[in-house]
Amino acid sequence: LTSTTGTLNTNSFGKTQTRAVYLQDEWALAPHWTLVVGGRQEWWKAFDGSNFNAGSAAAQRQLNYGDRSYSHFSPKLHLAWQTTPTLALRASFGKGVRYPTVAEMFQTFNGPNNIRTNDPNLQPEQVRSSEWVVQKQFDDLMLRGSYFYEDKRDALISQTDVTVTPNISSIQNVDKVRTQGVEIAWQASNLGWRGFDLNGSVTYAHSLIIENRRNPGLEGTVQPRIPDWRATLVRTWHVNDAATASLS
């Protein structure tokens, strides 16, 4: 706020825009059968991307990147069967697209211990997910068990490209990542005493990098930031109609 303006050293700039339309409808196919069908159409573009690096007087450079655009359709499908008043079976499938951000495509970073570069040609991350659920309702207890499977292509993950010299660290497209697992969840009312509820879940997920052409040594290893085990537990006390206390 008070120093004098210095000479520009580096600069990163760019913009992205996403427009989308989502439609969904639900049908009662037959008694106890429900079908939900949806679709999302997206139009994405990246534009005005550039990098500037002052360097030495002879090595100054301004890089301006060409505009890019994509369009994707992502279907959604959900089928539910209420087999009995207390037992439900559900199956879901969906496709999703995650486009790269401005920072991932255009931002460079020169830190004290490393240099991170950008990739203006990053591809969107595309995921196909499915889930199968069994849900049972007892008097004051609901139990839900599910199996989930996810196939991800061009995953956007921070890694080092070992196929070039010198090696480059950046957000890169990892060719194929596969995740599958199971989850058990419950909701119990009036557990122990009237007005005391207990909700929770336990999840096991196994996520592996299946194909990675830029860093083949990581194939068969666990995807970053996906823990094997996750658990939640929430104890709730409904003190009266106006007050609730909880411990998580």
Secondary structure, DSSP 8 states (H G I E B T S, - for coil): --S------EEEEEEEEEEEEEEEEEEEEETTEEEEEEEEEEEEEEEEEEEEE--STTS-EEEE---EEEEEEEEEEEEEEEEETTEEEEEEEEEEEE---HHHHH--EE-SS-EE---TT---EEEEEEEEEEEEE-SSEEEEEEEEEEEEEEEEEEEEETTSSS-EEEEEEEEEEEEEEEEEEEEESS-SSTTEEEEEEEEEEEEEEEE-TT-GGGTTSB-TT--SEEEEEEEEEEEETTEEEEE-
